[in-house]
Amino acid sequence: KLIREKKFAEAVEVARQQIQSGANIIDIGFDDGMLDAVACMKTFLNLIGTEPDISTIPFMLDSSNWEVLLEGMKCVQGKGIVNSITLKDGEEKFLQQARTVNRLGFAMVVMAFDEKGQAADLSEKVRICKRAYELLIMNGIPPEDIIFDPNVLAIGTGIDDHNPYGINFINSLAQIKAACPYAQTSGGISNISFSFRGNNVVRSAMNSIFLYHAIKSGLDMGIVNAGMIEIYAKIEPELLKRIED
């Protein structure tokens, strides 16, 4: 909203607030139909790159547009993370992008998404990540620079097929890490509660509980609003039980 209103200075303060709330990485994304995402990424990165208390932590460049990611990689000093690349357009394009990301000194988030679509089932999440890992390793990408995102998908939608999406994500983490040594895992945590948008009490508790159980299963990082995560032990007991169920 701030970027749409050309309020870049105020947007810089949002980044600063996330760090003060405990963020270890700043996720930066401008994918919006109203924005020139390439120009916004360049402008914003150049601004926060001059802020000592912001630029001391890694930047994650978040876009589904390769040109936006490429522009962002030109602006970041030190080691950052690209989020994301996928196999959805085939192996050749995937490897071409991975080599560029690696050459420019970035780690890469790889979504569990291939030519068949986005992985929702446990077996598909593991299959796609293992396939991507083997391709990347064979092409010289360091395994410690690979971060798999097995897709956090919304539950509570009213569609029965969506009910296992949360547990599928959690159960995929250990299997992916066992099959892909030294790779890490990530996820967009707030997607789990998207069906409850507008109800911040439930959403905040859902996100916090989901994150708690995902970490126990091997999640290395999650995209969250660092100021909106509750302490697991302090969540109201009945709400905790219903969400866990």
N, C-alpha and C positions, 0 to 999 in steps of 0.2 A: 504493500500500500504506500509506504514511504517512497519507494523507488518510482512508482507510477506518478507520484506527486513531485518528483525531482528533488526530494529532500534527502540527499545523499549523506549530509552531515548527521542527520537524525538516525539514518540507517546504520551508520558507523557506531552510534551509541548502542544500538540493539546488539551488535557483535560484542561490544565491550561488556554489556550486561550478561550475555551468555557465559563469557569467561568468568565474570565475577560470581556467577551461579554455579560454577564448577565444570564448565565444558572443557574437554581436553583437546578438541578439534572444532573448528568452525566450518559448518556446512553452508556453502554459498550457492544459491540457485536463483535464476531469473527467468525460468521458463513460464512465460505468461503471454497470452495473445496480444496484450496491449503494450508490450515492451520490446525494444530492440535488445535482445538478450546479449548479443555479442558486444555491443557498445556498453551496456550496463555492467557486464562482467569486467571489462577492461577498466572502466572508470572506478568501480567500487574496489577492485583489487589494488589499484594504484593508490587509492585513498588509505585503505587499512594497512598497506605495506609501509606507510610512514608513521604508523602508530605503534610505539614500542611495546605497549601492554597487550596489543592484539597480535602483532606479527611474530611474537615469540612462540605461538603455538601453530601447529600445522593447519593448512587450509584444505578443505575438501571441495572440489569444484563439481557441482551437481547439475547435470543437464542431460536431456535426451538428445540434444543437438551436438553433433561432433564439432561443428565450427565454433560453438560456444566454448567447449572444452579446450579446443586448440588455442583459442585466443587467451583463455585463462592461464593455460600452461606457460605462455610467453611472459606473463606478468608476475609469476610467483617466484620469490627467492627461496632457496632451500627445498626440502622434500615435501611435496604435497600428495594429495590423493585425488584421483579422477573417479567420479561416480556418474555414469558407469559405462561399461562396454558389455555387449552380449553377442550370442551366436545367432540372433534372430535373422540376420541377413547373410548367414553362411560363414564358413571357416575362413575364407580368404580375407574378407573385410575385417573380421574379428582379429585375425593375427596381424593384419596391417596396422590397425589401431593400437593393438597391444604393443607392437614394436615401437611405435611413435611415442606412446606413453612412457615406456621404459627408457627410450633414448633421451627423453626430456627430463628424466630423473624422478618420475612419479610412481607411486604405487597405484594399483587399480582395483576398483570394485567390479566384480563380475556378477551380473544378475543371472539367476537360474531361469533362463529364457533362451529358447533356440528356435529353429525353423518351425517347430510344431506349436510353439506358443509358450506362454508363461507356466512354469511348473507350480501346480497346486498340491498334487499328491506327494507323499513322502518319497516314494521310489523315483519319481520324476525329478524331484529336487536333487537327490543324490546322484542320479544318472547324469544330469546336465552338468553339475559342478565337477564331477569326476572327468567327464569328457573334456570340459574346458581346461581343467588342470593339466591333463596329459598333453593337450595341444600346446599350452603355454610353456610347459617345462621342456618339451621337445624343441621349442623355438627360442630357448635361451632366457626366458623370463624367470627371474629369481622367485622361488616359491614364497619367500617371506614378503614379497611385494604383491601377492594375490590375496584379495579379500572377497569372500563369497557372500552374496546376499541371496538367501533362498526364498525370498518374497514373503513378507508379512502381509497377509490378506485379511480383510474384515470378517469378523464373526458377528453373530446376532443379527443377521440380515433378514431372517425369516425364511431363507432357502436352506433346506436340510443339507444339501451337498456342501454348504459352506461351514457347517458345524465343526468339522475336524481341522479347519485351516490353522487355528492357533497351535494345537498340539502337533500337527504335521511339521510346522516350522521348528518348534522346540525339539522334536525328536530327530529332525534332520541334522541338527548341528553336530552332534557327536559323531554321526556316521560320515559326514562330510570331512570333518577334521581327521578321522581315522583313515579315510581314503586319500586324503590330500595333505601329506605331511608338511608342516610349517606354514600352510595357508591359514588365514584368519577368517572370521565370520562377522557379518554386520546385518543390520535390518532397520527399516523405517518403522520404529516401534508404534507410533501413534496410528498407523493404518489399522491395527487390531481393533480399535474402538470407533472406527469411522461411522458405524451405524448409529452411534450415540452422540453424534455432533450436536452441539447446543446444550448438552448436559455435562458440564465441565466436572462436576463432582464424580460422576460415574467414569467419565473418560480418563481423568487423572488417576483414579484408583486402578482402572483396567490396565492402563499403560504401565503403571508402577509394578503391579503384580505380574504382568506378562514379562516385563524386563527382569524381575527377580528370578523367575523360573528359567528364563532363557539363559541368563548368566550361569546358573547352576549347570546347565546342559552344554555350555561351551561357547556362548556368545561373547565375542571380544569387544565389540563396540555396537552402539545403537544410536540412531538419529532421533533425538528427543529435544524438547524444550527443557534445558537443564534446570530451569526455575520451577517447573511444573511436576517434578518427580517427587512422590511422597515416600516416606520411610515405611517399608513393608510392615514392620511391627506396630506402627501407629495407625494403620488403616482400621476403620470401624469394623468390629468383628463380624457382624452379619453381612455387611457389604463384601468383606474379604471372602467369606465362605461362599456367597452366591457367585461372585466373579470367578473364584477358583473352580467351582462346580461347572 
